[in-house]
C-alpha cells in the first residue's frame, strides 16, 4: 500500500469551537438530571486555551429532585405546609488552561481503508483493512483554573439520614420549635414526609490536563478513500472548591383558624456541607468546520455531605469551528 501525504500539521487547528450539546445525562446522587448545554473553546496560539460552558435541564421531568419536591409539596391555599420553591438545576463554568509544555513528536496513527463500493451491507459484514500511517502528534500539558456556579434542589431528608440527623434538629431562629413537631393537614408529621432544600454554590476549579492533537490526511492508491485523523482529545483532573455555598432554610406556612398565614423559618445550618470536591474527565472533538464531539466526567461535587457523587456523559452535535482567518490573497489582472 502506498499513500501520498496531503498534510500533517497538528499546530494548524481551528481557533474557535462552538459546541451545542443536545443531550447530557448527570447521574448525580443529590439530583439525577438530564438536559442540554452549550460550550465554547478558544485556542490562543500555543500558549493558552479558554472554555465557557453552561447546561440546564429540559424540564422538571428531567430534574428529579425538583420534580419530586413539587409532587410532594403539602401547601395549598386551603391548608398549611412547606412553601419552598424548588430550584431549577443549572450549571455554568468558565476558565482557561495555560500550556506550560506544548510540543510535537513523531508517532503513528491507524486508518481504516474504505472504498465507495463498501457501502451498506458490504461494509457492515466486512472486517476492514487497516494501515499504520506515520504522523506527528502534538501533546499539551496544561494547568487549569476557572470558576464554577450551580443551583439545584435536593432531597434534604436523605441528607439528614446520611448525617444521623432528622427534622427534629432543624429549629426556628428562636429555638422554640423544631420541624419534626410540625403537623401537616392530613395529620402526619413533616418528619415522615419528603423534605427538600435548595443549594446554591459558587467557587473555582484548579487542576491539570493533557491533550493529544493530530491533524493529518493522506491519499491512498487502489481507489481507497482518503484517510483523515484530526482528533483533539483532552484528559483532565480538577479539584473543586466552593467557599460560597448556601442551603436554603425550610419555610413552613401555617394557616390559622381565622385564615391568617404565619411563616416559620427552620434553620438548615446544622446540615453538614462539603465545600471541596473533585472530578476527572475526558473530552474529544474533531478539527473540522462541522463535526461532533463527546465528553464524560466522574467525581464528587461540593454539596451536602454524603450527596456529592456523580457521573456525567455529554454529546456535542453540531460543533462549528473556524480559524477566524478570513483573509484571501488578491492578484491583479
Secondary structure, DSSP 8 states (H G I E B T S, - for coil): --EEEEEE-TT---SEEEEEEEEEEEEETT--EEEEEEEEEEEETTTEEEEEEEEEESSGGGBHHHHHHHHT---BTTB-EE-------EEEEEEEEEEEEEEEEEEEEEEE---GGGTTHHHHT----EEEEEEEEEEEEEEEEEEEEEEEEEEHHHHHHHTT--GGG-BBTTSS-BGGG-B-TTS-BGGGS--EEEEEEEEEEEEEEEEEE--EEEEESTT---EEE-EEEEEEEEEEEEEEEEE--EEEEEE-TTS-EEEEEE--TTS-EE-EEEEEEEEEEESSSEEEEEEEEEEE-SEETT--EEEEEEEEEEEEEE-----------
